Amino acid sequence: MDQITQIEAERIVRNFLESRIYRFERNAAFLSETEKTILCIYELELQVTKGGIEQFFINPSGDHWRETLAALRKIQATRITD
């Protein structure tokens, strides 16, 4: 079996997550609760890293702010939610 580099592994994971985000934006019913939690947090981190919290709310990810807040509470990210 060929070894994959960390960069390749990160690309694979990122592509998978982004494909799931696409589905989430169209119909969240396709995703499990765990997937929704991961995707909300991933999308928040991605948008904030790229352009700050404003970018999160300006983009379609901001449409899911309630789900994102619930996801942050679920993982007990109290520094962000309080």
C-alpha positions in Angstrom: 0.0 0.0 0.0 1.3 3.4 -0.9 1.9 5.9 1.9 0.2 9.2 1.6 1.6 12.4 2.8 0.0 14.6 5.4 -0.7 17.2 2.7 -2.5 14.5 0.6 -4.5 13.3 3.6 -5.5 16.8 4.5 -6.6 17.4 0.8 -8.7 14.2 0.9 -10.4 15.2 4.1 -11.0 18.8 2.9 -12.5 17.6 -0.3 -14.7 15.2 1.6 -15.9 17.9 4.0 -16.5 20.4 1.2 -18.6 17.9 -0.7 -20.6 17.3 2.5 -21.0 21.0 3.1 -22.4 21.3 -0.4 -25.0 18.7 0.5 -25.7 20.3 3.9 -26.4 23.6 2.2 -29.0 21.9 0.0 -30.5 19.5 2.4 -29.3 18.8 5.9 -31.4 15.7 6.1 -28.7 13.7 4.3 -26.3 14.1 7.2 -26.0 12.5 10.6 -25.9 14.8 13.7 -22.2 14.1 14.1 -21.6 15.1 10.5 -23.6 18.3 11.0 -21.6 19.2 14.1 -18.3 18.6 12.3 -19.3 20.5 9.2 -20.7 23.5 11.1 -17.4 23.9 13.1 -15.3 23.2 10.0 -17.1 25.9 8.0 -16.9 28.4 10.8 -13.1 27.8 11.2 -12.7 28.0 7.4 -14.6 31.3 7.0 -13.1 33.0 10.1 -9.6 32.0 9.0 -10.1 33.4 5.5 -11.8 36.7 6.4 -12.9 36.9 10.0 -16.3 36.4 11.6 -17.9 38.8 9.2 -17.1 36.5 6.3 -18.8 33.6 8.1 -22.1 35.7 8.3 -21.8 37.1 4.8 -21.4 33.8 3.1 -24.1 31.0 3.0 -22.4 29.4 6.1 -24.0 32.3 8.1 -27.4 30.9 7.2 -26.6 28.1 9.6 -25.5 30.2 12.5 -28.0 28.5 14.9 -26.7 25.1 14.0 -23.1 26.3 14.3 -23.8 27.7 17.8 -25.4 24.5 18.9 -22.4 22.5 17.5 -20.0 24.7 19.4 -22.0 24.2 22.6 -22.1 20.4 21.9 -18.3 20.2 21.9 -18.2 22.6 24.9 -16.4 25.4 23.2 -17.3 27.7 26.0 -14.7 30.4 25.2 -16.6 31.0 21.9 -20.2 30.5 23.0 -20.2 32.5 26.3 
